[in-house]
């Protein structure tokens, strides 16, 4: 069994809730955007290290490491600047150690993990735009994507594409944290949703001076 997470965005209470809900797994994969938006970046990174999660970089992670983020909206940009100012050295080194994508074999299946799309890590692959041709870029049996914060599973029978949704900032109208489970031997895929204390995140946002809108959207899942 594999646990799949993405788009934690520094939301430690949401990550804790997901990990508590997750059944025993052999491996946890993270499709990027570990930090950004929310005020617990160091705590999130330490927890990912503790559970041995295998992660890639997302666009917010790259922005924190110095990539241009002039195209970010004002809330995302403010959060990037705050995160840069508040990351400790160990967290910075952790992010620097991550790659933009992963490919390897698990249980005899070729698994590829990208934040956006195999052809562009900043591209948004929405559920209505999923195409089996995406699997050909990596020759993957299972393609895992993030970035959109919208969960989906498309099972082609012997190959599949999925997005676990966002742990830290769901955008599908459901405020519960989202993650996925994969059983490659049984060829089973599941999206799970988990309640977490949004009020706790809101209080911390206010305390550290991040835009309050970042808290408001969590209550509505957008």
N, C-alpha and C positions, 0 to 999 in steps of 0.2 A: 504494500500500500504506500502511495506517495501523497503527501500533502502539498498543495499548490497555493501559494499566496502571491499577492501583488499589491502595489500602490498602498503601502502602509503609511507613507507620508508623515512619519514622526508621531503617529497616533498610538502611543504605547498602551493606553487602556483597551483600545480595540484589538491590538495584537495579543495582549494577555488573554482576552476573552476568547479569541480564535484558538490560541494554543491550548487553552483549558478545554475547549469543546472538541478539539481534534483527537480522534482515536490514535492508538499507537501506530506509528508509521515508520518505514525504513529510511525515509528521506523527506526533507522539506525543500521545495524549490520556490524561489522568489523571482518574479518577472520584473523587478525594478521599481524605482521610486520608493526607496527606503525612507528618504527624508523629504522635507518640503511641506509647507502648509501648517503643520502642527508642532507643538512645543516640547516634544520628547525625543529629539533625534538621537542623543547619546544612549538613552535607555533602550530605544528600539534596536540600535546596532549591537549593544551588549547582549540583548536577548537573542538576537539572530545568531550571534557567535556562540552563545551558550547552548542553543539547540542544534548547532551545526548546520544551519540552513545554507544552501547553495544559492547565491544571489547574482543577478546581473545589474548593471546600471540602468536607470531610467533617465529621462530628460531633466528632472529636478535634481537628481544626484549629480549629473554632469554639470548642471548650472552651478551647484554649490562648489564644484571643483574648478570652476573658472570658465566654463563654456558660456558663450553669449546667451543671455536670456531676455534680450530687449523685446522679444515678441510675446513675453508672458504678460498676462493681465496684471493689474496693479496689486491685487491681493497675492497672487503667486509670487510676483517680484518682491513684495515686501517680506514674504515668508522666506524666500531665498536669502535675502540680505540678513534677516534675523538668524537664520540657520548658520550662515557663514560666521557670524559673530559668536555663536554659542556652541559650535562643535568643538569637542576636545581633540587633542592631537591623535589619540588612538582611533577615534571615529574617522578622522580625515584619512589616516593611513588605511583603514578598512575600506573606505570607499575607493581609494586609489588602487586597491588590490583587485577590484572587480572588473570584469570584462563587459563588453556591450551585448554579448549573446553567449549562449552555451549550446553545444551539441555533443551528445554521447549516447551510448547504448545502455538501456536499463531493461532487464528481463528479456533480452533479445530484441527489443524494440528501439528504433532510432528516435530519440526525443530531442527536440530543438526548443529553445526558450529565447524569445525576443521580447523587447518591451513594446515596440510599435508593430512593425511588420518585418519580414525577412529582407525586404528590399529597401526599407527605410525605417530606422528605429523611432522616428518621430511621426510616422503615419498612423492614423487612427483607423483600425479595422473594426468597424461596427458590426453587430450581428447580421444586419441585412446585407452586408457587403462581403461576407465570408465566401471564399471560393476555394475549391480543392486544389487549384493551381498554386496556392500559397505553400502547399506541402512540398512542391517540387524544388523550391529554392534550396532546401537543406536535404532533400531526399528523406524527409521525416515521416515516421509512422504517426507520431503525435507532435503537434505543434502547439506550444503554450505561448500566449500573448498576454500583454497587460495594457496599460496606457489609457484605455477608454473608461475604465472604472465601471464597465457594464459586463456582467457575467453572461457567458453562453457556452454551450457545448454543441458541436456539430460532429456527429458520429457517422462516418461513411462505411461502417462495417468492419473494415480492417485498418482504417486510418482515421484520425480525428484531429480537430482543431478546437481549442478551448481557451476561454479567458476566465480566470477564477473570480473576476470582479475585484473590487477594492476592499482591502481590510480597513483602511483609514478614512476613506471619503467616497462612499457609494454614490452613484449618479443615475441609478435606475428607478428612483422613486421609492426605494426601500432603504430606510436608514440603518438597518442591521448590517454589521460587518459581513463581508462575503469571502468565502474561500472555496477550494475544490479538493476533492479526493479522487485519486486515480488508482485503479487496480488493473495493472497491465496483464496479469495472468488470466484474470476473469474477464478482462475487457469491459470494465464498468467505470462509469464516470458520474460524479455527483457534485452539485453545487450546494453548499450549506450556508445558512445565515445565522448570525449570532448577535444577540443583544449585548450592549456594553454601556457603561455609564457616560453618556454624552455630557451630562452636567459637569462631571469632573474635568473633561477636556475644555469645556467652555470657561470654567473658573480659571484654569491655567492660562488659557488664551488671554483673558482679561488681565491676569496678574503680570504677564510678561509683555503686554502691549502689542500683541498681534491683532490684525483687523478682526473685529467682532463678527463680521460676515462669515468668516471661516468657521465659526461655531454655529451660526444660524443655519447654514446649509446642511449641517450634520443631522439636524432634527427632521429634515425632510427628504434626505437622500438624493440631493441633486448637485 
